[in-house]
Amino acid sequence: MKNTVLTAKVIMYAGMALLLSFYLAACTQVGRHIPAAQLIALDDTLREGEGRFSDDGLHVVYSYDRQGDSLVVGGRVAYNLPVESLDVYLLFIDTGGTVIDQEWVYSTGYSVSKLWGHSRTFERTLQVPDGAAAISFDSSTVPSRGHQ
C-alpha cells in the first residue's frame, strides 16, 4: 500500500511538472518576429529614451536609461479591457526583428478586476542580452469572468 501511494505521488508531481513546462513554453515570446512599427531602438549612442507603446489593448508610457549592459526601465501600464490578471513583459529583439529574450516587468497578480483608468507603475533593472538592438512590450492576460 505504501508503494502505491508513493507511486501515485510521483506520477502526480511528474504530471504537474510537465503541465508547468508546457505553460511556461507557451508564454515565451523568444523566436517570435516583431513588426518594425513595434520596435523601440536601443541606440548605443543614445543612452536614455522615453515614449508610448500601444498594442492589442496594452498601453505603456515608458522611459529607459541604459548603463553599460544594464537597462533601467520604468513606466505606467494601462489595459483597456477588464481582466483578472495582467502580466507585462519587455522583449529584447535582435537586428532582424526576432525576440531573443524576454523579462517580466509588471504583474497585477490574480483576481484584480478593477477600474483600469488609473495608472499602474513599474521600474526594473534588467541585463541587456548580447545582440539586442531593440526592445518592445508584450502582455499576457486572463480575461475578466464577465468578458470571456
N, C-alpha and C positions, 0 to 999 in steps of 0.2 A: 504493500500500500504506500509506504514511504517513497519508493522509487517512482511510482505512478504519479504522485503529487509533484515530485521533483521534475519529472519529465514534462508534465503539463506546464509547470512554471517556466522551464527552459523554452518550450515551444511558444508560450505566450510572450515572453520577453524577446525572443527572436523575431516573432511576427511584428511586435511593436517597433523594434529597431528597423525592420525592413520598411514598414509604413512611414516611419520618420525619415528614412533616407529618400524615399520617393517624394515625400512632401518637400524636403529641402532641395532636391534636384529640380522640382517643378518651379520653385521660387527663384532660382538663379537666372540671371539675365546674361551671364557670360556666354559669349559666342553670338549673341543677337546683334544684328545690324541696326544702327540708329540713323534715321534720316538726317541729312545735313542741317535742316531747319531746326532740329532739336539739340544741336551741339553747341557747347559753350567752350570756346578755345582756351586752352591753357598755354598762354604765350610765355616763353622763357624770359622775355624782356619785361613783360607786364606782370608784376607780382600780385597785384590786387585787382579785384573786379567786383561788380555788382550788377544785378539785373532782375528780371522777372521771367519765370518759366511757367508755361501753362500747357497742359496736355491731358485729354481724357478726364476732365473734372478736377485734376490736381493743379493747384496754383501755389507757386513758391516765389517769394521775394527773398533773394539771397545775396550774400556777399561772401567773398573769399579772400584769403591772404596766404599766398604761397611763401613758405620759408624753407628753402632747400628742398628736401624730399617730403616735407610735411605740408599739409593743406589745412588751414583753419577755415571751416565753412560754417556759416550760420544763416539763420533766416526765419521767416514766418511761413507757415503752411496753412492752406485752406483747401477744402474739398467741397464741391458744390452739390453733393448728394448726401443724404443721411446714411451713415454707415455704423456698424457695430464696432469695427476697428479699422485703423488706417496705419500702415507702415510705409515710410518713405525711404528710398534708397538713393544714394549718389552713385552714379555709374561712371567708371573710368573707361575711356574709349581711345583706341589707337588711331593712327592716321588714316586707316581705311574705313573708319566708322564702326568698327567691331568692339563690343564690350569686352574688356579684358579683366575687369574686376568690378565688384560692387560692394558698397558699405552701407549699412543701416545708419540713418541719421535721425529718424524720428519715429515714434510709435505712440499711439493713443492708449494702448492696452486694449482690453476687450470690454464689450458692453458699455459703450460710451455714447450712445445715441443722444446727442445734444444739439443745440443750435450751433451751426457751423459758421456763423457770422463773425465770431471773434477769432483772433489770431492765436496760433499755437507756434511757439518758438523752439529753435534748436541751435546748438553750437557744438561742433565736434572737431577734433584734431585728427586727421587721417594721414596715413602714409600714402604718398603718390607712387603707384607701381611703375616699374620701368616700362617705357613705351607709351605712357599715357600722354595723349596730345589734346584731349578734350574731356569735358565732363557733361553729364546730363542728369536728370532726375527721373525716377520711376516710382510707382506705388503699387501696393497690394492692399486690397480691401476685403472686408466681409460686409456684404450689404445689410442694411437695417432690415429687420424681420418684416416690416411693413412695405418694403420696396424691393423685394427679390425678383 
